Amino acid sequence: MLELYHNAMSTCSQKVRLALAEKGQGWEGHHLNLRARDQHRPEYLKLNPNGVVPTLVHDGRAVIESAVINEYIDQVFDGTPLRPDDPYDRARMRLWTRQLDEGLHAASATISACIAFRYQFTEGKTDAQIRETLNGYIDPAKRARMSENVLEGVRSSYFRAAILRVRRMLDDMEARLQAGPWLAGGTYSLADIAVTPYVTRVDHLQLGGQIAARPHLADWYARIRARPSYDLALTQHFLPDFVSLMAEKGAAHRDEVEAVMAG
Ligand SMILES: N[C@@H](CCC(=O)N[C@@H](CS)C(=O)NCC(=O)O)C(=O)O
């Protein structure tokens, strides 16, 4: 039995749903409401002590960390391989997946929170309720970052560096995709899967101009969205409230973000 503890709009969950869709693997879902802090409930912390989604439970055994989960999925389930055979290409694939845990995921989360998601934490909430939610983050670095991002929005001291980090991802992808259709080797791989949610987030935040300005990236993104896995793993799970909040607030802040991107 295969169970996935996930969240519809979480980038890390999207990565894992993509890998499962590419493998044609069915799963039973347990949806966690991150704003209601389901991820911090004691029963969930037994599965994932980091208090984050996703968690894959395969025949009763939990696997955590989306990059680790995706390699596990590729090893355990039949279907088209998602890791290149060639050791050099596989190393390059891991460089793409690894950078998410080395700042890129945090940068994307910062931009999303500063521009849009902060309103989900603050609207209709008392100061005490907002504090309680922010104090709930288990990782102290994340707690500090999210507190400032939610309270200060685009004035957060984390905002500018986060935009520049995401710009670097877009530039790195454009440079790599000039040499071939996929990020690591000659075939679609976990590298392409890993960054798909983050490029989608750029798009949702009304920064699609940054994708269009990079022709190889734009072509890759069109091919990625045409894959059945994108519909199954992402589009079918998009929450209209989240998408419209990102569209509204993203448009309001677009000039500001574009100015940092251009700087
Ligand atoms: N390195 C982890 C990061 C997981 C992560 O940060 N998940 C986010 C959603 S994308 C989450 O659960 N956030 C809620 C929280 O931190 O309380 C992974 O790749 O699985």
The ligand as a Gaussian input file, in Angstrom:
#p B3LYP/6-31G(d) Opt

LIG

0 1
 N       13.320000      19.493000       2.428000
 C       11.937000      19.173000       2.598000
 C       11.165000      20.472000       2.673000
 C        9.695000      20.231000       2.953000
 C        8.926000      21.549000       3.166000
 O        9.474000      22.584000       3.547000
 N        7.609000      21.445000       2.942000
 C        6.753000      22.594000       3.085000
 C        5.734000      22.643000       1.954000
 S        6.513000      22.774000       0.374000
 C        5.988000      22.501000       4.392000
 O        5.599000      21.439000       4.817000
 N        5.770000      23.667000       5.037000
 C        5.022000      23.755000       6.237000
 C        5.857000      24.026000       7.449000
 O        7.081000      24.205000       7.319000
 O        5.291000      24.083000       8.538000
 C       11.458000      18.284000       1.443000
 O       12.010000      18.423000       0.340000
 O       10.606000      17.411000       1.650000

